[in-house]
């Protein structure tokens, strides 16, 4: 996981992104100064975003460095995955051959399952939207 974050950070701050920004700045410099200032501002914002993501990745690595703090989220995700796999694969897809049948989920169980799925797939989106409103 740490290697992935390091690779992503080096890619975002690497020569490809810097080259694209430099080329765009050169194009805008030929047009007028206002656009060049906008390009400089955009480059600074991108650099700030990269630094922020590196800081966030560092915090996550520090928090998940201890196995006990890293355990609850994967356990909940695994249990939701097992339940959804049983419902979709064993009961629905292969139900004719396996005779799979699961009783209707209680409202509380369904709510917990929805919460886990939304937290996994919607968490990052919510963070991005909150950051936009924070500005």
C-alpha positions, -999 to +999 in steps of 0.1 A: +000+000+000+028+024+009+045+016-024+013+024-043+011+058-026+048+065-032+044+056-069+013+078-073+030+107-056+061+104-077+039+101-109+018+132-100+049+153-092+070+138-119+082+151-153+050+142-172+028+165-152+055+192-149+060+190-187+023+193-194+021+224-171+052+239-187+038+234-222+005+249-212+022+279-196+043+285-227+012+284-249-006+309-226+024+332-224+021+337-261-015+347-257-015+372-228-003+377-192-037+371-175-038+336-189-002+330-179-010+341-143-040+317-143-017+289-154+008+298-126-021+297-102-033+264-115+002+249-112+004+261-076-030+246-068-019+213-084+013+213-063-007+221-032-031+192-039-002+169-044+013+179-011-021+175+006-026+140-007+009+131+004+001+143+039-032+124+039-014+092+027+012+096+055-016+100+081-033+069+068-001+049+069+006+060+104-029+052+116-029+018+100+006+009+111-009-009+141-029-040+132-056-034+157-065+000+143-064-013+107-086-043+114-123-030+118-127-016+083-115-046+064-135-070+086-167-051+080-159-049+043-152-087+042-184-096+060-204-074+036-187-090+006-194-125+019-231-116+024-235-100-010-217-128-027-239-154-010-271-135-020-260-127-055-240-158-065-251-187-044-288-178-041-295-160-074-270-171-100-266-207-089-298-210-069-313-235-094-285-260-088-275-252-053-310-248-038-296-217-021-321-197-001-315-169+023-343-155+044-353-119+039-328-095+056-342-076+085-344-038+081-315-033+105-292-058+087-301-042+054-293-008+068-260-019+081-251-035+048-260-003+029-239+018+053-209-004+048-212-003+010-218+035+009-188+041+033-165+020+010-176+034-023-189+068-014-164+079+013-139+094-011-166+113-030-180+128+002-145+139+011-140+156-022-174+174-020-167+185+016-133+199+005-150+219-023-176+234+002-148+241+027-131+264+002 
